[in-house]
Amino acid sequence: MTQPQTSADVAVIGLGRVGLPLALSFADRGLRVIGVDNDPVRLGAVREGVMPFQETGAQELLERVHGTGRLELYERVADAARARHIVITLGTPSFSHIEIDMRDIRSALDDLLGVLTPGHSLILRSTVAPGTTEFVAGYLAKHRGFQIGEEVFVAHAPERIAAGRFLEEIDTLPCIVGGVGARSGEVAGELFGVFRAPLVQTTPVQAELAKIWANILRYANFALPNLLMMDCERYDANVFEVIDLINRDYPRGGIAQPGLTAGTCLRKDFAFSEERSNAPGMLLAVSRVNESVPLFLVEGMRRRLGSLSDRKIAVLGLAFKADTDDERDSLAHKLVRLLERELADIAIHDPHVPTPTAPLEQVLQDADVVVVAANHSEFRTPATLAEISTLASDGCLVVDPWNCWGSGQVFAYTAELAPVGVTAAAAGQEVPPPPATDRARSRGRSPSDSPRIR
Ligand SMILES: NC(=O)c1ccc[n+]([C@@H]2O[C@H](COP(=O)([O-])OP(=O)(O)OC[C@H]3O[C@@H](n4cnc5c(N)ncnc54)[C@H](O)[C@@H]3O)[C@@H](O)[C@H]2O)c1
């Protein structure tokens, strides 16, 4: 097989939350790596040895790789052709037209067209709509006349790792590889074989579908308890008690817990399937349920307190999920925007995100409402609950769709939460929520006694 004249083993184009940990991991396995990103600030941080975002263990990894000289950084995509394998980890947002936005990928392809030579492999690690890998192969064949799978290799090896778990899961999660033509899968497998995770060879479109539908499954899984939470409010029922009734000792249970479900992947990946769906609208409905949770919470506050104008509302958490600094597509921001439209006085605290926020004590002081938007571990402690009880105004409404303190109520007043906090403090940590019937008993009323508080 022809080998291109290369000075590196692998190039990673797009040093974001997927690309940078991947480039560092390749270098850590002894490969000579080229990292490409068009953001000079990001490249500057990496050159200085500073991770531009939080990823467990990545700062130490960056420092380890820094001294080896195995990571070279460039701004131009064409420099990626100095490596035999080229991995694309660029963003793939969706247009509001329910269609993948491939502009970054198209632009990188155009930059690479003139510099690719026989022997190169191009591997899409980004999440893409079904058919995109074949499109990329067709594009290279059309414009350069390459025999894909014989001369130049094109494959999809989707990133399936969860934020915060990269370094653990790169060696454990099965790595799906869908290659175009005779040998692309094998060539991509040679590269990803440097990790210990098992390789699973399949077709390109099956690799694309597997990645997208894993995210669709999660998105729909969370929409169900979110819809149930809204239904429970309508029927004056307690969602946590209903979930406990569904799941307890029932072999066909397993419904998830409610919460704010979003983030850059879940919010857009369903659109890649929806763009050619056999059931147009089904997944849009899933999206609409998750997207309406912030409004549901604001309306729940209004039902209990009346106008929110001039009320102090403490928002805990801006990130899209627990224990990350990633705010992209977070529903916490949507919640804040909705509260602004109610003319509320909003104070925000998040210990992780880059957006500047206020200290916890300042945010809680005299708050009329405390709403947990992201369930960071820092919040899920008896100490935080005690601070809310001490600092917030008398009769403060606590809005907690995550059930952070095991109270089992989406909307509760601080007086109701105090006994839960005392129990948890006595145990020295979080306590799991008691079973539904016990919780009802411990509150001294039946599950449907209190129409106002859920
Ligand atoms: N973030 C996740 O947890 C995650 C998980 C699985 C899959 N994915 C998928 O992986 C892909 C990348 O996601 P991400 O979160 O790492 O995105 P990101 O926005 O964090 O990273 C993209 C990087 O590409 C750079 N870039 C943009 N245009 C460029 C260009 N023309 N040339 C060079 N660099 C350019 C940006 O500066 C940025 O650093 C997406 O398809 C996403 O859906 C992400």
The ligand as an SDF file (V2000), in Angstrom:
LIG
                    3D

 44 48  0  0  0  0  0  0  0  0999 V2000
  -18.8790   17.3130   23.6400 N   0  0  0  0  0  0  0  0  0  0  0  0
  -19.2300   16.0530   23.7750 C   0  0  0  0  0  0  0  0  0  0  0  0
  -19.3500   15.5700   24.9070 O   0  0  0  0  0  0  0  0  0  0  0  0
  -19.4500   15.1540   22.5790 C   0  0  0  0  0  0  0  0  0  0  0  0
  -19.6510   13.7990   22.7920 C   0  0  0  0  0  0  0  0  0  0  0  0
  -19.8250   12.9620   21.6980 C   0  0  0  0  0  0  0  0  0  0  0  0
  -19.8270   13.4960   20.4130 C   0  0  0  0  0  0  0  0  0  0  0  0
  -19.6380   14.8480   20.2170 N   0  0  0  0  0  0  0  0  0  0  0  0
  -19.6060   15.3380   18.8470 C   0  0  0  0  0  0  0  0  0  0  0  0
  -18.2360   15.6350   18.5500 O   0  0  0  0  0  0  0  0  0  0  0  0
  -18.1520   16.7650   17.6710 C   0  0  0  0  0  0  0  0  0  0  0  0
  -17.3030   17.8410   18.3130 C   0  0  0  0  0  0  0  0  0  0  0  0
  -17.9430   18.2740   19.5050 O   0  0  0  0  0  0  0  0  0  0  0  0
  -17.1920   19.1940   20.5660 P   0  0  0  0  0  0  0  0  0  0  0  0
  -18.0960   19.2980   21.7390 O   0  0  0  0  0  0  0  0  0  0  0  0
  -15.7870   18.7120   20.7760 O   0  0  0  0  0  0  0  0  0  0  0  0
  -17.1620   20.5730   19.7520 O   0  0  0  0  0  0  0  0  0  0  0  0
  -16.3290   21.8540   20.1390 P   0  0  0  0  0  0  0  0  0  0  0  0
  -17.1040   23.0150   19.6380 O   0  0  0  0  0  0  0  0  0  0  0  0
  -15.9530   21.8050   21.6000 O   0  0  0  0  0  0  0  0  0  0  0  0
  -14.9960   21.7010   19.2930 O   0  0  0  0  0  0  0  0  0  0  0  0
  -14.8590   22.0610   17.9540 C   0  0  0  0  0  0  0  0  0  0  0  0
  -13.4830   22.6900   17.8020 C   0  0  0  0  0  0  0  0  0  0  0  0
  -13.2620   22.8840   16.4110 O   0  0  0  0  0  0  0  0  0  0  0  0
  -12.6650   24.1550   16.2270 C   0  0  0  0  0  0  0  0  0  0  0  0
  -12.9700   24.5750   14.8570 N   0  0  0  0  0  0  0  0  0  0  0  0
  -14.1470   25.0270   14.3600 C   0  0  0  0  0  0  0  0  0  0  0  0
  -14.0390   25.2550   13.0390 N   0  0  0  0  0  0  0  0  0  0  0  0
  -12.7650   24.9390   12.6830 C   0  0  0  0  0  0  0  0  0  0  0  0
  -12.0460   24.9410   11.4660 C   0  0  0  0  0  0  0  0  0  0  0  0
  -12.6280   25.3390   10.3150 N   0  0  0  0  0  0  0  0  0  0  0  0
  -10.7610   24.5730   11.4750 N   0  0  0  0  0  0  0  0  0  0  0  0
  -10.1630   24.1730   12.6150 C   0  0  0  0  0  0  0  0  0  0  0  0
  -10.7930   24.1220   13.8070 N   0  0  0  0  0  0  0  0  0  0  0  0
  -12.0790   24.5040   13.8370 C   0  0  0  0  0  0  0  0  0  0  0  0
  -13.2630   25.0360   17.2930 C   0  0  0  0  0  0  0  0  0  0  0  0
  -12.4190   26.1450   17.5940 O   0  0  0  0  0  0  0  0  0  0  0  0
  -13.3490   24.0460   18.4810 C   0  0  0  0  0  0  0  0  0  0  0  0
  -12.1870   24.0730   19.2700 O   0  0  0  0  0  0  0  0  0  0  0  0
  -19.5990   17.1720   17.3910 C   0  0  0  0  0  0  0  0  0  0  0  0
  -20.0330   16.5310   16.2240 O   0  0  0  0  0  0  0  0  0  0  0  0
  -20.3560   16.6450   18.5970 C   0  0  0  0  0  0  0  0  0  0  0  0
  -21.7050   16.4160   18.2890 O   0  0  0  0  0  0  0  0  0  0  0  0
  -19.4330   15.6780   21.2760 C   0  0  0  0  0  0  0  0  0  0  0  0
  1  2  1  0
  2  3  2  0
  2  4  1  0
  4  5  1  0
  4 44  2  0
  5  6  2  0
  6  7  1  0
  7  8  2  0
  8  9  1  0
  8 44  1  0
  9 10  1  0
  9 42  1  0
 10 11  1  0
 11 12  1  0
 11 40  1  0
 12 13  1  0
 13 14  1  0
 14 15  2  0
 14 16  1  0
 14 17  1  0
 17 18  1  0
 18 19  2  0
 18 20  1  0
 18 21  1  0
 21 22  1  0
 22 23  1  0
 23 24  1  0
 23 38  1  0
 24 25  1  0
 25 26  1  0
 25 36  1  0
 26 27  1  0
 26 35  1  0
 27 28  2  0
 28 29  1  0
 29 30  1  0
 29 35  2  0
 30 31  1  0
 30 32  2  0
 32 33  1  0
 33 34  2  0
 34 35  1  0
 36 37  1  0
 36 38  1  0
 38 39  1  0
 40 41  1  0
 40 42  1  0
 42 43  1  0
M  CHG  2   8   1  16  -1
M  END
$$$$
